[in-house]
Amino acid sequence: MTQPFIIIKSILKQTNVLELVQLIDKCKKGDRKSQQILYNKYKDTLFALCLKYCKNRAEAEDNLQDSFIKILQSIKTYNGKGSFEGWMKRITINRAIDRYKKEPFIESITDQHLKEDTTIDMDETPVSLQQMLALIQELPSRYRLVFNLYELDNHTHVEISEILGISIGTSKSNLHRAKIILKEKITSIYRTTQKNSIVNG
């Protein structure tokens, strides 16, 4: 990339940051128009996050609305340190977790049971991203929360245990069971696809 383009890109980035700072400041003052602009700017990003953590589209939509209410109520506490989008994502995930974490979690199982291969390569699965999202949504909430936190958002079992108020062993057990369910469903889809391909081929 040539020097002029680097300079232009830097200027645009600084301009975007300044616009966001000004937008946040207006939202802190309760400006309704700015709040609507903020919602329109981030609703798609946060809704995609809600779809991961919620069991269906309707509950994801409810979680998005609840999250934005919480974001606007708490925006005065945002001090400009760290990513603003990241701050909103944490609120959105926490709202979803609060919605489901009251459901019972399966207690820890022995390490011997955990040795079963449940590796799921997201890039190598014979299902589309849309299908994978649907399969994740179908998981029991206790499994879905742990799976998303560990596999999709890169939290450790120690962090998950603190977030959900469960033991590290319980976190591992629920992740293990989630992977078993997903692997079985992915295998079933693959076999059905192969069978249809042979029939139609």
C-alpha positions as CSV (number, residue, x, y, z in Angstrom):
1,M,0.0,0.0,0.0
2,T,1.5,3.3,-1.0
3,Q,2.1,6.1,1.5
4,P,-0.8,8.4,0.3
5,F,-3.3,5.6,0.8
6,I,-1.9,4.8,4.2
7,I,-2.4,8.5,5.2
8,I,-5.9,8.6,3.8
9,K,-6.8,5.4,5.7
10,S,-5.4,6.8,8.9
11,I,-7.4,10.1,8.5
12,L,-10.6,8.2,7.8
13,K,-10.0,6.0,10.9
14,Q,-9.4,9.0,13.1
15,T,-12.6,10.7,11.7
16,N,-14.7,7.6,12.5
17,V,-13.3,7.4,16.0
18,L,-14.1,11.1,16.5
19,E,-17.7,10.6,15.2
20,L,-18.2,7.7,17.5
21,V,-16.9,9.6,20.5
22,Q,-19.3,12.4,19.7
23,L,-22.2,10.0,19.2
24,I,-21.5,8.3,22.6
25,D,-21.3,11.7,24.3
26,K,-24.8,12.7,22.9
27,C,-26.2,9.3,24.0
28,K,-24.9,9.9,27.5
29,K,-26.9,13.2,27.4
30,G,-30.0,11.3,26.5
31,D,-30.3,12.5,22.9
32,R,-33.0,10.3,21.3
33,K,-31.8,10.8,17.8
34,S,-28.3,9.8,18.7
35,Q,-29.6,6.7,20.5
36,Q,-31.5,5.7,17.4
37,I,-28.3,6.2,15.3
38,L,-26.3,4.1,17.7
39,Y,-29.0,1.3,17.6
40,N,-29.0,1.3,13.8
41,K,-25.2,1.3,13.6
42,Y,-24.7,-1.8,15.8
43,K,-28.0,-3.7,15.8
44,D,-26.9,-6.2,13.1
45,T,-23.6,-7.0,14.8
46,L,-25.2,-7.5,18.2
47,F,-28.2,-9.4,16.7
48,A,-25.7,-11.9,15.2
49,L,-24.3,-12.3,18.7
50,C,-27.8,-12.8,20.2
51,L,-28.5,-15.6,17.6
52,K,-25.5,-17.5,18.8
53,Y,-26.5,-17.4,22.5
54,C,-30.3,-17.7,22.2
55,K,-32.3,-20.7,21.3
56,N,-34.3,-19.1,18.5
57,R,-34.8,-15.9,16.5
58,A,-37.7,-14.6,18.6
59,E,-35.6,-14.9,21.9
60,A,-32.6,-13.3,20.1
61,E,-34.8,-10.3,19.1
62,D,-35.9,-10.0,22.7
63,N,-32.4,-10.2,24.0
64,L,-31.3,-7.5,21.5
65,Q,-33.9,-5.1,22.8
66,D,-33.1,-5.9,26.4
67,S,-29.4,-5.5,25.7
68,F,-29.8,-2.0,24.1
69,I,-32.0,-0.9,27.0
70,K,-29.2,-1.9,29.3
71,I,-26.5,-0.3,27.1
72,L,-28.3,3.0,27.1
73,Q,-28.9,2.8,30.8
74,S,-25.2,2.0,31.4
75,I,-23.6,4.2,28.7
76,K,-22.6,6.8,31.2
77,T,-20.3,4.3,32.9
78,Y,-18.3,3.7,29.7
79,N,-15.1,5.7,30.2
80,G,-13.6,5.4,26.8
81,K,-11.1,2.7,27.8
82,G,-11.2,-0.3,25.5
83,S,-13.4,-1.0,22.5
84,F,-16.9,0.5,22.8
85,E,-18.2,-2.3,20.5
86,G,-16.5,-4.9,22.8
87,W,-18.2,-3.2,25.8
88,M,-21.6,-3.5,24.2
89,K,-20.9,-7.2,23.2
90,R,-20.2,-8.1,26.8
91,I,-23.5,-6.6,27.9
92,T,-25.3,-8.4,25.2
93,I,-23.7,-11.8,26.1
94,N,-24.4,-11.2,29.8
95,R,-28.0,-10.5,29.1
96,A,-28.3,-13.8,27.2
97,I,-26.5,-15.7,30.0
98,D,-28.8,-14.2,32.7
99,R,-31.7,-15.4,30.6
100,Y,-30.6,-19.1,30.5
101,K,-28.1,-19.8,33.3
102,K,-30.8,-20.6,35.9
103,E,-31.4,-23.8,34.0
104,P,-29.5,-26.7,35.7
105,F,-26.1,-27.7,34.5
106,I,-24.8,-31.3,34.2
107,E,-22.3,-31.9,37.0
108,S,-18.7,-32.9,36.1
109,I,-18.0,-36.3,34.7
110,T,-14.7,-38.3,35.0
111,D,-11.7,-37.5,32.8
112,Q,-12.1,-41.0,31.3
113,H,-15.4,-40.0,29.7
114,L,-13.9,-36.8,28.5
115,K,-11.3,-38.7,26.4
116,E,-13.8,-39.5,23.7
117,D,-12.9,-37.6,20.5
118,T,-15.4,-34.8,20.2
119,T,-13.3,-32.5,18.0
120,I,-15.4,-30.3,15.7
121,D,-13.5,-28.5,12.9
122,M,-15.8,-25.6,12.0
123,D,-14.1,-25.2,8.7
124,E,-14.3,-28.9,7.7
125,T,-17.9,-29.7,8.7
126,P,-20.2,-30.7,5.8
127,V,-22.8,-28.2,6.9
128,S,-23.3,-24.5,6.1
129,L,-22.7,-21.7,8.7
130,Q,-26.5,-21.2,8.8
131,Q,-27.1,-24.9,9.5
132,M,-24.4,-24.9,12.1
133,L,-26.0,-21.9,13.8
134,A,-29.3,-23.7,13.8
135,L,-27.7,-26.8,15.4
136,I,-26.1,-24.7,18.1
137,Q,-29.4,-23.0,18.8
138,E,-31.0,-26.4,19.3
139,L,-28.6,-27.4,22.1
140,P,-30.0,-27.3,25.6
141,S,-29.2,-23.8,27.0
142,R,-26.6,-25.0,29.5
143,Y,-24.7,-26.7,26.7
144,R,-25.1,-23.8,24.3
145,L,-23.8,-21.2,26.7
146,V,-20.6,-23.2,27.5
147,F,-20.0,-24.2,23.9
148,N,-20.3,-20.6,22.7
149,L,-18.2,-19.2,25.5
150,Y,-15.4,-21.8,24.9
151,E,-15.4,-22.5,21.2
152,L,-16.7,-19.2,19.7
153,D,-15.6,-16.6,22.2
154,N,-12.3,-18.2,23.3
155,H,-13.0,-18.2,27.1
156,T,-11.1,-20.7,29.3
157,H,-13.0,-23.2,31.6
158,V,-11.8,-21.1,34.5
159,E,-13.4,-18.0,33.1
160,I,-16.6,-19.9,32.1
161,S,-16.9,-21.2,35.7
162,E,-16.7,-17.7,37.0
163,I,-19.2,-16.3,34.4
164,L,-21.8,-19.0,34.9
165,G,-21.2,-19.8,38.5
166,I,-20.4,-23.4,38.0
167,S,-17.3,-25.6,38.6
168,I,-14.5,-26.0,36.1
169,G,-15.4,-29.7,35.9
170,T,-19.0,-28.9,35.1
171,S,-17.9,-26.5,32.4
172,K,-15.8,-29.3,30.8
173,S,-18.7,-31.8,31.1
174,N,-21.2,-29.5,29.4
175,L,-18.8,-28.6,26.6
176,H,-18.1,-32.3,26.1
177,R,-21.8,-33.2,25.9
178,A,-22.5,-30.3,23.6
179,K,-19.9,-31.5,21.2
180,I,-21.2,-35.1,21.3
181,I,-24.7,-33.8,20.3
182,L,-23.4,-31.6,17.5
183,K,-21.1,-34.3,16.2
184,E,-24.0,-36.7,16.0
185,K,-26.3,-34.2,14.2
186,I,-23.5,-33.2,11.8
187,T,-22.8,-36.9,11.0
188,S,-26.5,-37.5,10.4
189,I,-26.7,-34.5,8.0
190,Y,-23.6,-35.8,6.2
191,R,-25.0,-39.3,5.8
192,T,-28.4,-37.9,4.5
193,T,-26.6,-35.7,2.0
194,Q,-24.5,-38.6,0.8
195,K,-27.5,-40.9,0.5
196,N,-29.5,-38.3,-1.5
197,S,-26.4,-37.7,-3.7
198,I,-26.3,-41.4,-4.6
199,V,-30.0,-41.6,-5.2
200,N,-30.0,-38.5,-7.4
201,G,-26.7,-39.3,-9.1
